[in-house]
Amino acid sequence: MKPLSSSSSSSSHRKCPVSSYLLTFSFIIFVAILYGEDFSCILRQPFLQSQQLEDFEPQQRQQDTPKPKEKDEVVPFAVGETTPRGCNIFEGEWVYDEETRPQYGEEECPYIQPQLTCLAHGRPDTGYQHWRWQPHGCSLPSFNATLMLEMLRGKRMMFVGDSLNRGQYVSMICLLHRIIPESAKSMETFDSLTVFKAKDYNASIEFYWAPFLVESNSDDAVIHRVTDRIVRARSINKHAQHWKGVDILVFNTYLWWMTGMKMKILRGSFEGDMKDIVEMETEDAYRLALKRVVKWLEKNMDTHKSRVFFASMSPTHTSSKEWGGEPDGNCYNQTTPIKDPTYWGNSSSKGIMQVIKEVFSKSKVPITFINITQLSEYRKDAHTQIYKKQWSPLTAEQLANPKSYADCVHWCLPGLQDTWNELLYAKLFFP
């Protein structure tokens, strides 16, 4: 009988822990069902910071990207996730779309500066308006102007940077203003600051001119064509005093740094004798300025309610031989995008991209990187070319050779910069 008794006793001991496991598992399932939505929110908490830099150059992939820093709070302005995990919205192709593009007509948006109204200045083709960005493996969320304005209710959004960032700012106004009654919107300019107000929403969308972000001798919003550019790389308060209290900041800075020479850094004040000037390699000077911006953000931004974005460099297309075109050509008369997915022009510095990644990865404030560079590299057709207001009379020689005065830096509106705002919209609301 003892063997049987021993066997029964052993079986009894085995059943007890099984019952305990079942009870524990049942409890976990009950709690998960009861608080499932809360758990899903918690799981969404990791804030996208340094991984936003995952696409900083065409061949760079996620394995080089630092892991995201986790936060306890919900991402400000986020309303959900529409992009499948692992889908990179900055990698894709341009698809010709006459049904949904453009999203507004040039003549419908009175806020576009004459430097960007290409059709009004004689551009014969409209194809550049009909290209839609299609990421590989997913789609961008549709730009919803009503949602955007509701989320901006009682808030300030500000674009800070150069004329390319101003173009994106104007694009954003064009995407939004149609649903606002004429009497409920206004736009005013105060020196370096331009303010668009949606009065019924108590919201403002603003642009602040600061091509280097830090103080420079090019800070005049109107007269800033200075050949001998000088920056105070550690001086930011002159500009940043206007950024305080802003809920969404969108920065850019690149073009003005690319002089082809060393940057001049002023250690004193522009009010002084300006004798204490040192020369520095562009990447080192850029790093110095970017670190100063990050330091200001860490001290002044409330990450519980504010977001910071940084747009990568906007490429130029000044030499058509780079994409296999004429040896002496540029963007003039270009009407279709570049098809080569690996194309990367000489105007875009991978060294600067590396500096951005390096500085932002150490930031204590989450900075979402909007990588417009590669997708814009393909758009040799989207520049203003010669179809813009010319501030100086053209010479007979220029008129005889339009390529000589084609603008291959700025972009027609509507056009490419509307896509930049679609990307911004996606990262703002669906990070």
C-alpha positions in Angstrom: 0.0 0.0 0.0 2.9 2.3 0.6 3.8 2.6 -3.0 0.2 3.5 -3.9 0.1 6.0 -1.0 3.3 7.5 -2.1 2.1 7.9 -5.6 -1.2 9.5 -4.5 0.7 11.9 -2.3 3.1 12.9 -5.2 0.1 13.4 -7.5 -1.5 15.6 -5.0 1.6 17.8 -4.7 1.7 18.2 -8.5 -1.9 19.4 -8.7 -1.5 22.3 -6.3 1.0 24.4 -8.3 -1.0 23.8 -11.5 -4.1 25.2 -9.8 -2.1 28.2 -8.6 -0.8 28.8 -12.1 -4.3 28.7 -13.5 -5.6 31.1 -10.9 -2.7 33.5 -11.6 -3.2 33.3 -15.3 -6.9 33.8 -15.0 -6.3 36.9 -12.9 -3.9 38.4 -15.5 -6.4 37.8 -18.3 -9.1 39.5 -16.3 -6.9 42.5 -15.5 -5.7 42.8 -19.1 -9.3 42.8 -20.4 -10.5 45.3 -17.7 -7.5 47.7 -18.3 -6.5 46.8 -21.8 -6.8 50.3 -23.2 -4.7 51.7 -20.4 -2.0 49.0 -21.1 -2.1 49.9 -24.8 -1.5 53.5 -23.9 1.4 52.6 -21.6 2.9 50.5 -24.4 2.7 53.5 -26.7 4.6 55.7 -24.2 8.2 55.4 -25.5 8.7 58.8 -27.2 10.3 58.8 -30.6 13.5 60.8 -30.2 16.8 59.6 -31.5 15.2 57.0 -33.8 13.7 59.8 -35.8 17.3 60.1 -37.2 17.2 56.6 -38.5 17.1 57.8 -42.1 19.7 60.5 -42.0 21.3 59.2 -45.2 20.1 56.9 -48.0 22.0 53.8 -47.0 21.8 54.2 -43.2 19.4 51.8 -41.4 17.9 51.2 -38.0 20.8 49.1 -36.7 22.9 52.4 -36.4 20.1 54.1 -34.5 20.3 54.6 -30.7 17.3 53.1 -28.8 14.5 55.5 -28.0 14.4 57.0 -24.6 11.3 56.1 -22.6 9.1 58.6 -21.0 6.2 58.3 -18.6 4.0 60.8 -20.3 1.9 60.5 -23.4 3.4 62.1 -26.6 1.9 65.7 -26.9 -0.6 66.1 -29.8 -0.5 62.4 -30.7 -3.9 61.0 -31.6 -2.9 57.5 -32.7 -0.7 55.3 -34.8 -1.5 54.7 -38.5 1.9 53.7 -39.7 2.8 50.0 -39.4 5.7 49.5 -37.0 8.9 49.4 -38.9 7.6 51.4 -41.9 9.8 54.4 -42.8 7.6 57.2 -44.2 10.7 58.9 -45.6 11.6 56.0 -47.9 9.3 55.6 -50.9 8.6 56.9 -54.4 6.8 59.7 -56.2 3.5 58.6 -57.8 1.8 60.8 -60.4 -1.7 61.6 -59.1 -4.1 63.9 -60.9 -7.0 63.1 -58.6 -5.8 64.2 -55.2 -2.9 66.5 -56.1 -2.5 69.4 -55.8 -4.4 69.9 -52.5 -5.2 73.6 -53.4 -4.8 75.9 -56.3 -2.1 78.5 -56.6 -4.7 81.2 -57.2 -6.7 80.0 -54.1 -4.0 80.9 -51.6 -3.3 84.6 -51.4 -0.4 84.1 -48.9 2.1 82.6 -51.4 4.9 85.1 -52.0 5.5 86.1 -55.6 8.8 84.3 -55.5 6.9 81.0 -55.3 3.9 81.5 -57.6 5.3 79.7 -60.7 2.1 79.6 -62.8 1.4 83.3 -62.3 4.9 84.0 -63.6 4.5 81.9 -66.8 5.5 78.3 -66.0 3.9 76.4 -68.9 3.6 73.0 -67.2 1.7 71.9 -64.1 3.0 68.3 -63.7 5.2 69.3 -60.8 1.9 69.8 -58.7 0.6 66.3 -59.2 3.2 64.1 -57.6 2.3 62.3 -54.4 4.8 60.8 -52.0 4.1 57.1 -51.5 6.2 55.4 -48.7 7.2 51.8 -49.2 4.8 49.4 -47.3 2.5 52.0 -45.9 0.7 55.3 -46.7 0.8 58.8 -45.2 -2.3 59.8 -43.3 -4.5 62.2 -45.2 -3.9 65.8 -44.2 -7.0 66.9 -42.3 -7.2 70.7 -41.9 -10.1 70.5 -39.4 -8.2 68.1 -37.2 -5.1 70.3 -37.4 -6.9 73.4 -36.4 -8.8 71.7 -33.6 -5.5 70.4 -32.2 -4.0 73.9 -32.5 -6.9 75.4 -30.6 -5.4 77.8 -28.0 -1.9 76.9 -29.2 1.0 78.5 -31.1 2.9 76.8 -33.8 6.1 78.4 -35.1 8.5 77.7 -38.0 12.0 79.0 -37.4 14.7 79.3 -40.0 15.4 80.5 -43.5 13.4 81.1 -46.7 13.0 77.4 -47.3 11.3 77.0 -43.9 9.2 80.1 -44.7 8.1 78.3 -47.9 7.0 75.3 -45.7 5.2 77.7 -43.4 3.3 79.3 -46.3 2.4 75.8 -47.5 0.9 75.0 -44.1 -1.2 78.2 -44.2 -2.4 77.3 -47.7 -3.4 73.8 -46.5 -5.4 75.3 -43.6 -6.8 78.7 -44.6 -9.6 77.5 -46.9 -11.8 76.2 -44.0 -11.5 79.4 -42.1 -13.9 82.2 -42.8 -12.3 85.4 -44.3 -13.3 87.5 -41.3 -11.8 84.9 -38.9 -8.2 84.9 -40.1 -5.4 87.4 -40.4 -1.7 87.7 -41.2 0.7 90.3 -40.0 4.5 90.7 -40.1 6.5 92.3 -37.3 10.2 92.6 -38.4 11.4 89.0 -38.3 8.1 87.5 -37.1 5.1 86.7 -39.3 1.9 85.7 -37.6 -1.2 84.0 -39.1 -4.1 83.9 -36.8 -7.1 81.6 -36.9 -9.3 83.7 -34.6 -12.1 81.2 -33.9 -9.6 78.7 -32.7 -7.5 81.2 -30.8 -4.6 79.7 -32.7 -1.5 81.2 -34.4 0.9 79.7 -36.9 4.0 81.8 -37.1 7.3 82.1 -38.9 10.5 83.6 -37.4 13.4 84.5 -39.6 16.7 83.2 -38.2 18.7 81.5 -41.0 21.4 80.3 -38.6 19.1 79.9 -35.6 21.8 81.6 -33.5 22.6 85.3 -33.9 24.3 86.4 -37.2 24.8 89.4 -39.4 22.1 88.0 -41.7 19.3 88.4 -39.2 17.5 91.3 -41.0 14.3 89.7 -42.4 14.5 91.9 -45.5 18.1 93.0 -46.1 20.1 89.9 -45.4 22.1 89.2 -48.6 25.5 89.3 -46.9 28.5 87.7 -48.6 30.8 87.9 -45.6 28.6 85.9 -43.1 29.4 86.0 -39.4 27.7 84.2 -36.6 27.7 84.3 -32.9 27.4 80.6 -32.4 26.7 80.7 -28.7 24.3 83.6 -28.8 20.6 82.7 -29.2 18.5 84.8 -26.8 18.0 87.6 -29.3 15.9 85.1 -31.4 14.8 82.6 -28.7 12.9 85.2 -26.7 10.3 85.0 -29.5 10.1 81.2 -29.2 9.1 81.1 -25.5 5.7 79.6 -24.9 5.4 78.1 -28.4 3.7 74.7 -28.4 5.1 73.3 -31.7 8.5 74.4 -32.9 9.7 73.5 -36.4 13.4 74.4 -37.1 15.6 74.3 -40.1 19.0 75.6 -40.8 21.5 74.6 -43.5 21.7 76.6 -46.7 23.2 79.7 -45.2 26.0 77.7 -43.7 27.2 76.3 -47.1 29.4 79.1 -48.3 32.2 76.9 -49.5 34.5 78.6 -47.0 35.2 78.4 -43.3 32.6 80.0 -41.1 33.5 83.2 -39.2 32.6 83.0 -35.5 32.3 86.2 -33.6 33.2 85.9 -29.9 32.2 89.4 -29.0 29.1 91.5 -29.8 28.0 92.9 -33.1 27.8 96.3 -31.3 31.5 96.1 -30.5 34.6 96.4 -32.7 34.1 92.9 -34.0 37.8 92.1 -33.9 37.5 88.9 -32.0 36.6 86.6 -34.9 37.8 83.0 -35.4 37.4 80.9 -38.5 36.0 77.4 -38.1 35.2 74.5 -40.3 31.5 74.5 -41.3 30.6 71.3 -39.6 32.3 72.4 -36.3 30.5 75.7 -36.4 27.2 74.0 -37.2 27.7 71.7 -34.3 28.4 74.6 -32.0 25.2 76.4 -33.0 23.1 73.2 -32.8 24.3 72.5 -29.3 23.3 76.0 -28.3 19.8 75.4 -29.7 19.5 72.1 -27.8 20.7 73.7 -24.6 18.0 76.4 -24.9 15.3 73.8 -25.6 16.3 71.7 -22.6 16.0 74.8 -20.4 12.8 76.3 -21.8 10.6 73.6 -23.4 7.9 71.8 -21.5 8.0 68.3 -22.9 4.6 67.5 -21.3 2.8 69.8 -23.7 5.2 70.9 -26.4 6.9 69.3 -29.4 10.0 70.1 -31.3 10.7 69.2 -34.9 13.8 69.7 -37.1 13.7 69.5 -40.9 16.8 68.2 -42.7 18.5 70.0 -45.6 16.6 71.0 -48.7 18.6 69.9 -51.7 19.5 72.1 -54.8 19.7 71.0 -58.4 22.3 73.3 -60.0 24.1 70.8 -62.1 22.2 68.4 -64.4 25.2 66.3 -65.1 24.8 64.9 -61.5 21.6 63.0 -62.7 22.9 62.2 -66.2 21.6 65.3 -67.9 23.3 68.0 -70.0 26.8 68.9 -68.8 26.0 72.7 -68.6 22.3 72.3 -67.4 20.5 72.7 -64.1 16.9 72.6 -63.0 15.7 74.8 -65.8 13.1 73.1 -68.0 13.1 70.0 -65.8 9.5 68.5 -65.7 9.8 65.1 -64.2 11.4 63.7 -61.0 14.7 61.7 -60.9 13.9 57.9 -60.9 17.1 56.6 -59.5 16.3 55.7 -55.9 20.0 56.0 -54.9 20.4 59.5 -56.2 22.1 61.9 -53.8 23.3 65.3 -55.1 26.5 67.1 -54.2 24.6 69.9 -52.5 23.5 67.8 -49.6 26.2 67.2 -47.0 26.2 63.9 -45.3 28.7 65.3 -42.8 26.1 67.8 -41.6 23.6 65.0 -41.4 26.0 63.2 -39.1 26.4 66.3 -36.9 22.6 66.6 -36.6 22.3 62.9 -35.5 25.2 63.3 -33.1 23.9 66.4 -31.3 20.2 65.4 -31.2 20.9 61.9 -29.9 22.3 63.5 -26.8 19.4 65.9 -26.3 17.4 65.6 -23.1 14.5 67.1 -25.0 12.8 64.8 -27.7 13.4 66.3 -31.2 11.6 64.7 -34.0 13.6 64.7 -37.2 11.7 65.3 -40.5 14.0 63.8 -43.2 12.9 65.7 -46.3 16.3 65.4 -48.0 16.2 62.1 -49.9 12.6 62.4 -51.2 13.4 66.0 -52.2 16.6 65.0 -54.0 14.4 63.3 -56.7 12.4 66.5 -57.4 14.6 68.4 -59.9 11.3 69.4 -61.5 9.8 71.2 -58.5 12.0 74.3 -58.3 10.8 77.8 -59.2 13.3 77.9 -62.0 12.8 81.3 -63.9 9.1 81.4 -63.0 9.1 83.9 -60.1 9.3 87.6 -59.3 12.7 88.9 -60.2 13.8 91.6 -57.7 16.4 93.0 -60.1 16.0 93.7 -63.9 17.3 90.9 -66.0 20.2 91.7 -68.4 20.1 90.9 -72.1 22.7 88.1 -71.5 20.5 86.5 -68.8 17.4 86.7 -71.0 19.3 85.0 -73.8 20.3 82.2 -71.4 17.5 81.4 -68.9 19.6 78.7 -67.2 21.9 81.5 -65.9 19.3 82.9 -63.6 17.2 79.8 -62.8 16.4 79.4 -59.1 17.2 75.8 -58.3 17.0 76.4 -54.6 13.4 77.4 -53.8 10.2 75.4 -54.7 6.9 76.3 -56.4 3.7 76.3 -54.4 1.6 74.2 -54.5 4.2 71.5 -54.8 6.9 69.6 -52.9 6.7 71.6 -49.7 3.1 70.4 -49.2 4.5 66.9 -48.9 6.9 68.2 -46.2 3.9 69.3 -44.3 2.2 65.9 -44.8 5.2 64.3 -43.2 5.2 66.9 -40.4 1.5 66.2 -39.9 2.1 62.4 -39.7 4.9 62.7 -37.1 2.9 65.3 -35.1 -0.3 63.3 -34.7 0.7 59.8 -35.5 4.2 59.3 -34.1 
